[in-house]
Amino acid sequence: MLPDLVKKSRSFRRFDAAQRVDAGTLRELVELARFSPSAMNKQPLKFILSADAERNELIYRHLGWAGGLPDWDGPAPDERPTGYIIILGDSDIRDSFGCDHGIAAQSILLGATDRGLGGCMFGSVKRERLRGALAIPDRYEILLVVAIGKPAETVVLDDVGEDGDVGYWRDDADVHHVPKRTLDELILDI
Ligand SMILES: Cc1cc2nc3c(=O)[nH]c(=O)nc-3n(C[C@H](O)[C@H](O)[C@H](O)COP(=O)(O)O)c2cc1C
C-alpha cells in the first residue's frame, strides 16, 4: 500500500555494505525518475550511476552526512551505501531546474524502498570537488546525490512534541528518531 511505502521510505544513512546494489537496479530506479513529472516536460535531468566500490568511496567523501548529528562522523566503512545516483541539471536544456530533482529523488527512493533497499538524498555536496573528481562537464549542474543500499538501521517517525523541536536524534539503542509536525499543524484553518 502506498501510505506504508511512503512511511517506510525514510532517510537511511547506515547500510549493510556486504549487500551490494547492482548497476541494473540503479538503472531501474532512474527509470522511475524518467516517468516522474517535470516542469513544462522539459526533462532537463541527467544521472550518473555508481555501483563500483572505488567510485562509491570517492562520492562518499564529498557528502555532508547528517548535519543534525554533529557528534557522528558518518557511516563506518562496512555501513556505507553500495550505490549512488547523482542527479544533474543539463544547462543545455534549461538554466533552472525547479523542483524536478526533488521529485526524481523521491521516485528513486520510493522505488528503492519497494525493492527492500533504502537511501538518503544529499543536498550537502562538495560540488566543485565532486565535479573535478568525476570529471563532470560544466554543462551539468550537480543538484542532488542519492545514496542507495540495504538499510542497517532502525528509523522511527515521532510526532513533534510540545517543545516544537524538529531535530532528528538517536536514542541509547541507536534508533534514529525523526520528529514530524502533526497534520493539524500542517493544515491551515483558513
Ligand atoms: C533536499 C534534501 C536534501 C537533503 N540533504 C541531506 C544531506 O545533505 N545530508 C543528510 O544527511 N541528509 C540530507 N537530507 C535528509 C534529511 O535530513 C531527511 O529527509 C530528514 O532528516 C527527515 O528524515 P526522513 O527523510 O526520514 O523523513 C536531505 C533531504 C532533502 C529532502
The ligand as an SDF file (V2000), in Angstrom:
LIG
                    3D

 31 33  0  0  0  0  0  0  0  0999 V2000
   16.5040   18.1710   -0.4870 C   0  0  0  0  0  0  0  0  0  0  0  0
   17.0620   17.3560    0.6610 C   0  0  0  0  0  0  0  0  0  0  0  0
   18.4070   17.4300    0.9360 C   0  0  0  0  0  0  0  0  0  0  0  0
   18.9430   16.6500    1.9670 C   0  0  0  0  0  0  0  0  0  0  0  0
   20.2780   16.7050    2.2060 N   0  0  0  0  0  0  0  0  0  0  0  0
   20.8190   15.9280    3.1580 C   0  0  0  0  0  0  0  0  0  0  0  0
   22.2290   15.9420    3.3680 C   0  0  0  0  0  0  0  0  0  0  0  0
   22.9790   16.6440    2.7050 O   0  0  0  0  0  0  0  0  0  0  0  0
   22.7300   15.1170    4.3260 N   0  0  0  0  0  0  0  0  0  0  0  0
   21.9350   14.2840    5.0620 C   0  0  0  0  0  0  0  0  0  0  0  0
   22.4550   13.5450    5.8950 O   0  0  0  0  0  0  0  0  0  0  0  0
   20.5830   14.2560    4.8940 N   0  0  0  0  0  0  0  0  0  0  0  0
   20.0170   15.0530    3.9470 C   0  0  0  0  0  0  0  0  0  0  0  0
   18.6630   15.0320    3.7410 N   0  0  0  0  0  0  0  0  0  0  0  0
   17.8190   14.1240    4.5240 C   0  0  0  0  0  0  0  0  0  0  0  0
   17.0120   14.8790    5.5930 C   0  0  0  0  0  0  0  0  0  0  0  0
   17.8610   15.1380    6.6760 O   0  0  0  0  0  0  0  0  0  0  0  0
   15.8270   13.9860    5.9960 C   0  0  0  0  0  0  0  0  0  0  0  0
   14.8920   13.9880    4.9440 O   0  0  0  0  0  0  0  0  0  0  0  0
   15.1620   14.4930    7.2930 C   0  0  0  0  0  0  0  0  0  0  0  0
   16.0290   14.3290    8.3730 O   0  0  0  0  0  0  0  0  0  0  0  0
   13.8590   13.7670    7.5860 C   0  0  0  0  0  0  0  0  0  0  0  0
   14.0720   12.3810    7.6350 O   0  0  0  0  0  0  0  0  0  0  0  0
   13.1950   11.4370    6.7140 P   0  0  0  0  0  0  0  0  0  0  0  0
   13.6840   11.6280    5.2850 O   0  0  0  0  0  0  0  0  0  0  0  0
   13.4270   10.0470    7.2100 O   0  0  0  0  0  0  0  0  0  0  0  0
   11.7720   11.8760    6.8340 O   0  0  0  0  0  0  0  0  0  0  0  0
   18.1050   15.8030    2.7360 C   0  0  0  0  0  0  0  0  0  0  0  0
   16.7440   15.7440    2.4390 C   0  0  0  0  0  0  0  0  0  0  0  0
   16.2280   16.5100    1.4210 C   0  0  0  0  0  0  0  0  0  0  0  0
   14.7480   16.4280    1.1180 C   0  0  0  0  0  0  0  0  0  0  0  0
  1  2  1  0
  2  3  1  0
  2 30  2  0
  3  4  2  0
  4  5  1  0
  4 28  1  0
  5  6  2  0
  6  7  1  0
  6 13  1  0
  7  8  2  0
  7  9  1  0
  9 10  1  0
 10 11  2  0
 10 12  1  0
 12 13  2  0
 13 14  1  0
 14 15  1  0
 14 28  1  0
 15 16  1  0
 16 17  1  0
 16 18  1  0
 18 19  1  0
 18 20  1  0
 20 21  1  0
 20 22  1  0
 22 23  1  0
 23 24  1  0
 24 25  2  0
 24 26  1  0
 24 27  1  0
 28 29  2  0
 29 30  1  0
 30 31  1  0
M  END
$$$$
